[in-house]
């Protein structure tokens, strides 16, 4: 698992899912939400159109942008499609009475052409001209929201700008979240300090949305607040176990039976440790190692995933025993439904170009997935390929340690 990339798919939605039962979605397609808010911030043109010809549409109304009624817009292969969770896309016909609301931007491939925003999914339609008012209201509401957001973004005082943009992180969809995060990050520690003030009072979903990339804001105040929050989460779980008995550790093995308190702790430690790693501060490594060992004991596997990513980005000899312990714990006793990837282990070890890495990596030579990668990384450390058997590599280590 590529931790940060996985986290950013989409932390807002995934954070909510953390407190729901894990489900088998292997046979289901991810269905994107069709919402004008997901495409309006990227749009340079918002228009209502009718069919003009093959791959072309006539502008009937202009809500935003430099287009005129009667202009023609070319959209090759455009279809009125809807993604279904199962089965093929549902496609509706485009008739002379069909009216389509389009949120458009300049194409990245050809700047003089237009394409639909939100990865081609931000469009809406009615099949009767009499219902075009529904499209008009949808467009006007989205454009109004965009203008309010732009007003907040335009505030010159950085602290006031952060305060004005803050509400747009929550409840306006993924696009508003993403664009608002980018604007807040441009203020750096101004936004970082603001987040630090509010971190204890956010709800778990809000925290898990922001935690993975807190390093993008920087600042000692936010850094300290994050470490304190992680410590409080640990203490809270230790208190839970003390109250209910150490046997409650096993509840995490059955996600459907685990208390929401445990699920939230699981999620916030995972996202929070990823956020701490994003600061790239090697002074945090002793804390990360200690938290990882605690997570191993509690079977908090995803916290260990985040620790492996931190170790990969900040190599240190002292990380090696912890990486070794993570591998042994979750390879001999896999977490059902969320097995440890051997590639996460080998790639964390890859950056540890120390002789002491050899015996840890050598354990993975026989792994049917990552064995060849482990051998390549061992060769890079040793300077020669000693083969597929661990013995030769361990003999080399004994003579060089």
N, C-alpha and C positions, 0 to 999 in steps of 0.2 A: 504494500500500500504506500502510495506517495502521500505522506501525511498532510503537508500543508495544502497541496493541491486538492486532496480529498476533503479537507476541512472547508476549503473555500467553495466547494460545491454544496450547496449554498449553506453557509453556517446558520442563516436565519431559519431556513426550513429544517435543517438537520438538528438544530438545537431543540426544536419542538418535538422532533421524532425521538429524541433521547429518552423522553418519559413515556413513550408508547411501546407496546410489545414489539419485539423484533419479528418481522414477517418474512416469509419466503417470497421474494419478488423476482425470482430467477426467470419466470415465464411471463412477467408483466413488463410493459413498456412504460418508461417515465413520460407522463403526460404534461406538457408545458401549460402554464396558465395563460389564457388569452385575456389580457388586461391592457387597456390603453396606457396605464401608468408605466408599463414595462417598456414602452417604445417612445413615449413623448419627449423625454429628455434628450434622446439621440436624434430626434426628427428635425429636419430643416424644412420639411413640407408636410402639411396635414390637409388633405383634400377629400372631398366626396366625389366619386367618379361613376360613370356609366360605361358600358362596353362600346368601343368605337370600331374595332376591327380585330383581326388576329394579333394578339399580343399588345394591343393598344387600348387606351381608355381616355375618354373625354372628361375634362374637369367640369363638374357641375357646381361645386361650391368650394371656396378657399377659406380655411380656418386659420392657417399659419403658412407663411412662406411666400416667396416671390413667384407665384403662379397666378394665372388669370382664368376666369371662366371661359371655356372653349378651347383651352390648350389641350394638347394631346401628350399623354405620358406612355412611354413604352415599358412594358413589364413582360419580358419573354417568359413563357411557360407558367404564368401566374394562374393559380387555381384557388377555388374556395374550399380549402381542405381543413379538416379537424383531426388531430391525432387522437387515436383511440388507445385505451390501455391494452386491449387485446384485438388482434385482427388488423386488417388494412385501414388506412386513413379513410375517413368519410369525406366524399367530395360532392359538392352541390353544383348544379349547372349555373352558368351566367347567362341570363336572358336579357332582352331589351328593358325589362322592368327592374332588373337587379341594380341596386345602388351599393357601392362599396366605399367604406371609410378606410383611407390608407394613411399610415404614418411612415414617411419616407425619409431617407438620407442619401447622401452621395455614396455611390458604390466605391468600395476600397480598391476594386480592380480597375474601374474606369470612372474617374471623378466627374465626367460630364453626363453620367447616367445615374438613375435613381434605383434604390432597392428598398424593400420593406424592412423596417427596424425590428428589433427583438428577434434576430436570426430568421427573419422572413415570416414571423408569426403575428405581427401587430397589424391586423386588418380585421374589419367587421363588415357585415353586410345585412341587407334586408332584401327580400324578394318582391316587395311591393313598393312602388314610388310613394304611396301614401304614408309609409312608415319611416320615411327618410328623417323625420324629426328626431327619432330615437338615435340615429347616428350623429345628428348635429349636436344633440345634448351631450352625448358621450365625448365627442371631440372638444366641445367648448369647456366641459368640466376638466378634461385632462390638460388642455392648454392653460386654463386658469391656474391650476395647481402648479404647472411648470413656471408660470410667471411669478407666483408667490415664492417658489423655491429660488428663482433667479434673483429676486429682491433680497432674500436672506443671504445668498452668496455674495451679493454686491456690497454688503456692509463693510466699511473700511476698517473699523475697529475690530481687531481679531477676536477679542474675547466676546464682544457682542455678536459677531458673525457666528462663532461657535454656538452660542446660546440660541440664536435664531435657526440655525441649521439642525440642531440636535433633534427636534421632534420628527424630522424627516427620515431618521434612521428606523423608525418604528411604524409599522402598519401601512406603509405606502408601496410595498413590493420590493423586489430584488433590485431593480434598476435605480430607484431612489436611494436605497441603502448603499449601493455601490458608488454612485456619484457623490452622495453625501460623505461617505468615508474618504473619498479622494480629496474632497474640498477640506475636510477637517484635517487630514494628514498634511495638507499644505501649510497649516498653521503650526505644525510640529508640537512643541511642548505646551503651547497654549491649549490645544485640544487635549493633550496628554494630561495636563494638570486638571482640566475640567472632568475628564473621565475618572481620574484618581479620586476626585471628590465624590463622585456618584457611584463608584463601583460597589460599595457595600449595600447600597439601597436599590440597585437594579434587580429586576426579577431574573431568574435563571436563564430564560430565553434571551433576554437582552444581553446579559453577560456573555453567554456562549456565542452570541453573534459577534461581539467585539474582541473577545479574548485572543483568538488565534493570531492577530496581527498587531497587537499592542506595541510591538517594537517599532512599527512604522511611525509612531508618534514620538517615542523616545522620552527622555526626562527621568531624573532620579525619583521624582515624586511618584510617577506612575509605576516605575520599576519596583519601588518599595511597596506600593499598595498591592501590586500583583502578588509579590512573594507573601505578603501578609495574608492575602485572601487564600492562597493555596494552603498555607499553614492552618488557617481557620477551618478550611474544608477537611483537612486531615484530622484535626482535633474533633470536629463534629462527627466524623465517621468512627473515630476511636471511642467517643462517648456513646454512640449508638451501639457499638459492639459490647461495651462495658455494661450497658443497660440491659441488652437482650441476650447476651452471651456470645462467646467467640464462635459458636457453631453457626451463627448468622452469617459468617463469611461465605458459607456455601450458597446463600441465596443468590449471589451474583451469577452463579452458574446457570440458573434458570431465570432468564430475563423476565418472563411473564409473571413470575412469582415475586420478583424483587420489589421492595418498597420504593415508591417514587423518590424518597429521600436518598436512597442508595443510587438510583439512576442519575439523579442530579449531581451527586458527588462524583460519580464516574465521569459524567460529561464535562463538568467544570474542571476537574483535574486534567483531563485529556486536553481540552482546549486551552486551559490556563498554562499548562507546561509547554504546549506548542507556542503560546504567546511569549512565555519567558525565553524560550530558545530563540525567538525572533529578535531579541535584543542583542544576541551574539556577544554576550558578556561572559568570558571564561571564569570570572569570579563567581558565577552562579553554579559552576559544575559541582562543588561539594553538596550544595542543596539538591541539585538534580539527581545526583547519585543516591543520596539519602532517601529522596522521595520515590525513586525507582525501586529501591530495595523494599520500602514499605508497600509499594504497589504490588510487588511480586508476592509478598506475604498475604496481601488481601485479594490476590487474583484480579487486580485491576489491569487487565491486559492492555487496554488502549493507552493508559498512562505510560506503560512500558514502550509502546509504539512511539509516543511523543519523546520519551527519553532517548530512544535509539536515534531519532532524527537530531536531537540536540547533540548527542555524542558524535554523530556524523559531521555536523557543522563545527564542532569544537573538540577536536581530538586531544586526548590526554591519556597518558599511561594508566592513570588511576581509574579511567572508565572501563578498562578491560575486564576486571573481575565482575563488574555489574553486567556488562554485555554478556559475558559467559553465563552468569546466573539467569538472566532473562531467557537465553536460548535453552538452557537445560530445563527450566521450569515449564516453558510453554511448548517445547518440542516433545517432552516426555508426558506432559499432561496438557494436551491442547485445550484451548477454550472453544467449546463447540459452537460453530457458526461464525467464529471470528478467530480463525487459526493464525498463529504468528507466521509471517512470511519469512522464509530463510533469506530471501534477497535483502530484506530490511536489515538483517543481522550482518550479512557479508558486506553490504555497502556502508554500514556504520564502521565496520572493521577496516574497510579499504583505506580510509583516511588516517588510520592509526599505523603509520609506517615505522613500527618498532619491532625488534626481535620478539618482544613479549607477546605480540599479536599472533605469532605463528601457531602455538599450541591451541589457541582459541579457534582460529580459522581452520586448522587441520581437522577439527571435529566435523566440519561440514563437507569434507571431501567426498564422503559417501552419499551425500544428499542428492536425490535424483533430480531436483530442480536447480539447486544452486551450487552443486559440486564443481562444475567446470569453472564457474565464476570464482569460487573460493580458491581453486588451483591457480587461476590467473593472478589473483591478488597476492597469493603466497609467492608466486614467481617474482612479482614486482618487489616484494620485501627482501627476498633471499638473493635475487639476482640470477637465479637459474631455476629451471623446471626439474623438480625432484620426483615427479611422477604422481600417480593417483593414490598411492598408499600413504596413510598418515605417518607410518613409522619413519620413513626417510626424512620427513620434515621435522619430526620430533627429535630425531638424532641430530639434525642440523642445529636445532634450538639448544640442545644440551651442550653442544660444543661452542656455542656463541653467546649464551646468556651471560 
